[in-house]
Amino acid sequence: GEGRVAAAFFGDGAASEGDFHAAMNFAATLRSRTLFLCRNNGFAISTPVSQQYRGDGIAARGRAYGIPALRVDGGGARTLFHFESLPT
C-alpha cells in the first residue's frame, strides 16, 4: 500500500558495484518508495574512498538518478531523529 517503504542498507563498497546502480535505476524509474541507507566508513574492504570514486561521494549518485538524497552524520542521534525533514 501507499504507507509502505522498502529500506536497503549497504556499505560504501557496495556503491561501486553494478547491482547498486541497477537498484537505484529500478527504484527511480518505477518511482518506488525506497530508502537507501549507506554506511560509509571510508573503506570498501581495504580500499579507501579516495581510490573508490571521485566527486561528491555516494549521496550524489542518488541525485544523478533523480532520487532526492541527503548526507548525514549517522553518529549523531539528533541528526537521525530529524529524518522527517528529508527532501521529497
C-alpha positions in Angstrom: 0.0 0.0 0.0 0.8 3.7 0.0 2.1 3.7 3.6 4.9 1.2 2.9 8.6 1.9 2.3 11.3 -0.5 1.4 14.7 0.0 3.1 18.0 -1.0 1.6 21.1 -1.0 3.8 24.6 -1.2 2.2 28.2 -0.2 2.7 30.2 2.3 0.7 32.0 -0.6 -1.2 28.6 -1.8 -2.5 28.0 1.6 -4.1 30.8 0.8 -6.6 29.1 -2.4 -7.7 26.7 -2.8 -10.7 23.9 -4.1 -8.5 23.8 -0.7 -6.7 23.3 1.2 -9.9 20.7 -1.3 -11.1 18.8 -0.9 -7.8 18.9 2.9 -8.0 17.8 3.0 -11.6 15.0 0.4 -10.9 13.7 2.4 -7.9 13.9 5.7 -9.8 12.1 4.6 -12.9 9.4 2.8 -11.0 9.1 5.6 -8.5 9.2 3.1 -5.7 9.2 4.2 -2.1 12.7 3.0 -1.3 15.0 4.4 1.4 18.7 3.7 0.5 20.9 3.9 3.6 24.7 3.7 3.1 27.0 3.2 6.0 30.2 4.8 4.7 33.1 4.0 7.0 35.6 5.3 4.5 36.9 1.9 3.3 35.5 -0.7 0.9 37.0 -3.8 2.4 40.6 -2.4 2.4 40.3 0.3 -0.3 40.0 4.0 0.9 37.2 6.1 -0.6 39.8 8.2 -2.3 40.5 5.2 -4.6 36.9 4.2 -4.9 35.3 7.3 -6.6 35.8 10.9 -7.4 33.2 13.6 -7.0 30.8 14.4 -4.2 30.6 11.0 -2.6 27.8 8.5 -2.7 24.8 10.8 -2.0 25.4 12.5 -5.3 24.8 9.2 -7.0 21.2 9.2 -5.8 20.6 12.7 -7.2 22.1 11.5 -10.5 19.3 9.0 -10.8 16.7 11.7 -9.9 16.3 10.4 -6.3 16.3 13.0 -3.5 19.4 12.4 -1.4 20.8 13.7 1.9 24.1 13.1 3.5 24.0 13.0 7.3 26.4 12.0 10.1 24.9 8.7 11.3 26.8 9.0 14.6 24.6 12.0 15.7 21.4 10.8 17.3 19.8 14.3 16.8 20.5 14.2 13.1 19.0 10.8 12.7 15.9 11.8 14.8 15.1 14.5 12.2 14.7 12.2 9.2 11.2 13.5 8.7 12.8 16.6 7.2 14.3 14.6 4.3 13.6 16.1 0.8 10.6 14.5 -1.0 
